[in-house]
Amino acid sequence: MAAGLSFAVNATELKYVFGGSGSGLSDGAQKFADVLAEETEGRYTAKVYIGNLFGYKETNGALSEGLGDVGFLVAPYFRAEYPQTNLIADLATASSNPYAATGALNEYYMSCKACIEEFKAQNQVMTGTMAIGPYYMYSKPRIDSLETMEGQKIRGFGTFGRWVSEMGGSASNISSNDVYSAMSQGVLSGSTHTPYTIINLSMGEVTEYLLDAPIGLGMGNALFSTNLDVWKELSDEDKRGYLKAVAYGNATATAKYQASNLMVLESKPGEYGVEIIKPQADLLAKHEEFRKKDIDLIVKTAVEKYGIADAEERKDRFLELIAKWEKLVETIDYKDPEALGKLYNDEVFSKVDVTQFN
């Protein structure tokens, strides 16, 4: 009983903040909490707050000021603060494989001194990231050619907005939470997003078709950005356990979110309100051309707008890591969060110098 009392007195509970609703991402946060308690022998635990403390655009400030200890930071919302981080996150069309991309992103970021310093400047440690997607276009009218795309108003931002424009549509950058009403009222013809939003945002009620042409991944998701003061309080042993928890949390989020996407992509016509359709040859050719061209645009913008002189070399390194990880994930059952977590931990997180974040 004395040992139990000692444990209760000495345990530190971290506040994990997540601005969205329950999904594979929040499952990853809970996995992090479970592994953290186990790896630190109860010295640290985490309580996951889903959607009831800070929204996505409030999380950066909350973590910097210590109002949250660890949380889900979407770096593309804060482009001025995280230009180096966003250079890589913007390379959305580099892969359509979220399992490989998560591994490549973490291997890149854990050795990117400029990225680490960006987070330090915000009083944070970006201990890990993950990829979601890929994003597809779904629509109310049947859109499968350049002719049928012409003039259609489709929700899209960043890479996905540029894709809409390149295909001949008109891109609208509105919140994903507003898409349902915009489509139901005919203001939008469709949206670019992950297939799972057909289910969890009820988009299947206002759309008919999903175009089977993956555009790119969402890669600006620092699922476990950590307040720097909290990180410094951890012993080296507990920092190592913390990173192992991050590895398994990222794996769970990646695998479970993609499992939700596959529910839609592998569904029968109308099962979730949509029919999966193939692009016609003209749209497919333009689509493939865009995926290659957008990477060059990202690099050019990074150099000219954000002053990242070595953006080309950084892009090349990330593409090499993508190729490496696309082979690595094939060595395991990558749909299994435990197997994926072990791979991430063995290849990346167990090798990280924990002192570099201090």
Secondary structure, DSSP 8 states (H G I E B T S, - for coil): -HHHHHHHHH-EEEEEEE-S-SSHHHHHHHHHHHHHHHHTTTSEEEEEEESSS--HHHHHHHHHTTSSSEEEEEGGG-TTT-HHHHHHHT-GGG-S-HHHHHHHHHHHHTT-HHHHHHHHHTTEEE---EEEEEEEEEESS---SHHHHTT-EEE--HHHHHHHHHTT-EEE---GGGHHHHHHTTS-SEEEE-TTHHHHT-GGGT--EEEEEEEEEEEEEEEEEEEHHHHHHS-HHHHHHHHHHHHHHHHHHHHHHHHHHHHHHT--TTTTS-EEE---HHHHHHHHHHHHHHHHHHHHHHHHHH--TTHHHHHHHHHHHHHHHHHHGGGS-TTSHHHHHHHHHHHTGGG--GGGG-
